[in-house]
Amino acid sequence: MTESTRESAVVLFDWNGTVVLDADRAQGSLNSVLHRRGLPRLDADGFAREFHLPMRHMFERLGASDTAAAEREWNHEMTAKTTAAREGTDTLRALALAGTRLGVVSAAAAGSVHTDMNALGLDDIWDSVDAPAPDKIAVLRARRGNETHAYYFGDTVYDMQSARAAGYTPIAVDRGYTDTGILRQAGATAVLTTFDELPSVLAHPMTTTQRR
């Protein structure tokens, strides 16, 4: 990718399950919320099957009537536990220094995301952090600007759908909250394993959805 192409690209990421590898943390946090309400806990397969955004819809389906409170508790649980970043964060930092616009668009609470960023030393990478973003499509559109290329990396069907609706190339990640086969069915054009693969992905732009 040339420098001019880099400068005309916006590259945005979901946070949980995408920048950080925290499926176990998310499953445990969700089970804590469900347990307090006397609802059945989910095993790993159940979590992968049931987790989806917006979270209020997930909690409704799982039987929680107080969805707003349940979501707040989930974020609190997430903040209280540690996690690890996806491999290759040095590549993220190099891209940022080279002029690529990097940002986070996450449905998680701001406190949860920023706590992770601080603990992992990733505060200085991002041009923008939108958290919580209850309507990802609207936020992605607002961040699109006039860049030639726009990418959104995520680990849920909602991420892929939001990316396409907002005119971004949707890229899935592995080891997130959703099986990558399902993400491909939802429109993902590629699957990322580590951030070291980012230069290759950005050097060969996929066909980007038309802006809406």
C-alpha positions in Angstrom: 0.0 0.0 0.0 1.3 3.4 -0.9 1.6 6.2 1.7 -1.2 8.1 -0.1 -3.5 5.1 0.2 -2.7 4.7 3.8 -3.5 8.3 4.5 -6.9 7.9 2.7 -7.9 4.9 4.8 -9.9 4.6 8.0 -9.5 1.4 9.9 -11.9 0.9 12.8 -12.2 -2.0 15.3 -14.6 -3.5 17.7 -13.0 -4.0 21.1 -14.1 -7.1 23.0 -13.2 -10.2 21.2 -11.5 -8.2 18.4 -8.6 -6.1 19.8 -8.6 -8.1 23.0 -8.9 -11.8 23.2 -11.5 -12.1 26.0 -14.1 -14.6 25.1 -13.5 -16.4 28.4 -13.8 -13.2 30.4 -17.1 -12.3 28.5 -18.5 -15.7 29.1 -17.7 -15.5 32.8 -19.1 -12.0 33.1 -22.3 -13.0 31.4 -22.7 -16.1 33.6 -22.3 -13.9 36.7 -25.2 -11.7 35.5 -27.4 -14.6 34.7 -26.6 -16.4 38.0 -27.8 -13.4 40.0 -31.1 -13.6 38.2 -31.5 -17.3 38.7 -31.0 -17.9 35.0 -29.1 -20.9 33.5 -25.4 -20.4 32.9 -23.9 -20.9 29.5 -21.1 -23.2 28.6 -18.6 -22.2 25.8 -20.8 -23.5 23.0 -23.8 -21.8 24.5 -22.0 -18.5 24.8 -20.9 -18.7 21.2 -24.4 -19.5 20.2 -26.2 -16.9 22.3 -24.0 -13.8 22.4 -25.0 -11.1 20.0 -25.5 -7.4 19.8 -27.3 -5.2 20.7 -26.9 -6.7 24.2 -30.4 -5.8 25.3 -31.8 -8.2 22.7 -29.5 -11.0 24.0 -30.5 -10.4 27.6 -34.2 -10.4 26.7 -33.8 -13.7 24.9 -31.9 -15.2 27.8 -34.8 -14.2 30.2 -33.5 -11.1 31.9 -36.3 -8.5 32.2 -34.1 -5.7 33.5 -31.9 -5.5 30.4 -30.3 -2.1 31.1 -29.2 -3.2 34.6 -28.0 -6.5 33.2 -25.8 -4.7 30.6 -24.4 -2.4 33.3 -23.5 -5.3 35.5 -21.9 -7.1 32.5 -19.7 -4.1 31.9 -18.8 -3.9 35.6 -17.8 -7.5 35.6 -15.7 -7.0 32.5 -13.8 -4.0 34.0 -13.0 -6.0 37.1 -11.2 -8.7 35.2 -7.9 -8.7 33.2 -7.5 -9.7 29.6 -4.9 -9.9 26.8 -4.5 -8.1 23.5 -4.5 -9.8 20.2 -1.0 -10.5 18.9 0.8 -7.8 16.8 -0.1 -4.6 18.6 3.4 -3.2 17.5 2.0 -3.4 13.9 -1.0 -1.3 15.0 1.3 1.3 16.5 3.4 1.4 13.3 0.4 1.9 11.1 -0.8 4.7 13.4 2.6 6.4 13.1 2.5 6.0 9.3 -0.7 8.0 9.2 -3.4 5.4 9.1 -6.5 6.5 11.0 -7.2 3.9 13.6 -10.2 3.9 15.9 -12.5 1.8 18.1 -16.2 1.5 17.8 -17.5 -0.7 20.6 -20.8 -1.4 22.3 -19.0 -1.8 25.6 -19.0 0.9 28.3 -16.3 3.6 28.0 -14.9 2.7 31.4 -14.4 -1.0 30.4 -12.7 -0.1 27.2 -10.4 2.5 28.6 -9.5 0.3 31.6 -8.3 -2.3 29.1 -6.4 0.2 27.0 -4.6 1.5 30.0 -3.7 -1.9 31.4 -2.4 -3.1 28.0 -0.6 0.1 27.1 -2.7 0.8 24.0 -4.0 4.3 24.9 -1.9 6.2 22.4 -2.8 4.3 19.2 -6.3 5.5 18.5 -7.5 8.6 16.7 -11.0 8.0 18.0 -12.7 5.8 20.6 -16.5 5.5 20.5 -17.7 3.6 23.5 -20.5 2.9 24.1 -21.8 2.9 20.6 -25.3 1.6 20.8 -25.9 2.2 17.1 -22.7 1.2 15.3 -24.0 2.0 11.9 -24.5 5.6 12.8 -21.1 5.9 14.4 -19.3 4.2 11.5 -21.0 6.5 9.0 -20.0 9.5 11.1 -16.4 8.3 11.2 -16.2 7.4 7.5 -15.2 10.9 6.2 -13.9 11.1 2.7 -11.4 8.3 2.9 -10.9 6.1 -0.2 -11.0 2.9 1.9 -12.8 2.1 5.1 -12.5 -1.2 7.1 -14.2 -2.4 10.2 -12.9 -5.4 12.1 -15.2 -7.3 14.4 -16.2 -10.7 15.9 -20.0 -10.6 15.7 -22.6 -10.8 13.0 -23.8 -7.4 14.1 -20.3 -6.0 13.4 -20.3 -7.5 9.8 -23.8 -6.2 9.1 -23.0 -2.7 10.5 -19.8 -2.5 8.5 -21.6 -3.2 5.2 -24.5 -0.9 6.0 -22.1 1.9 6.7 -20.0 1.4 3.6 -17.0 -0.4 5.1 -15.2 -3.5 4.1 -16.1 -6.0 6.9 -13.2 -8.1 8.2 -13.7 -10.9 10.8 -11.3 -12.0 13.5 -10.8 -15.4 14.9 -10.9 -16.4 18.6 -13.7 -13.8 19.2 -17.3 -14.4 20.3 -18.6 -15.9 17.0 -17.4 -18.7 14.8 -15.6 -17.3 11.7 -17.7 -19.5 9.4 -20.8 -17.6 10.6 -19.0 -14.3 10.2 -18.2 -15.2 6.6 -21.8 -16.0 6.0 -22.6 -12.6 7.4 -20.4 -10.9 4.8 -16.9 -10.9 6.2 -14.4 -10.6 3.3 -11.5 -12.0 5.2 -10.5 -13.3 8.6 -7.7 -11.7 10.6 -5.7 -13.8 13.1 -3.0 -11.3 14.3 -2.5 -7.6 13.7 0.7 -8.4 11.9 -1.5 -9.4 9.0 -3.0 -5.9 8.8 -0.5 -4.4 6.2 -1.3 -7.3 3.8 -5.1 -6.8 4.2 -4.8 -3.0 3.7 -2.4 -3.4 0.8 -5.0 -5.4 -1.2 -8.3 -3.5 -0.7 -11.4 -5.7 -1.1 -14.4 -4.5 -2.9 -15.9 -2.0 -0.5 -19.6 -1.8 0.0 -21.2 1.3 -1.6 -21.7 4.2 0.9 -25.2 4.6 2.1 
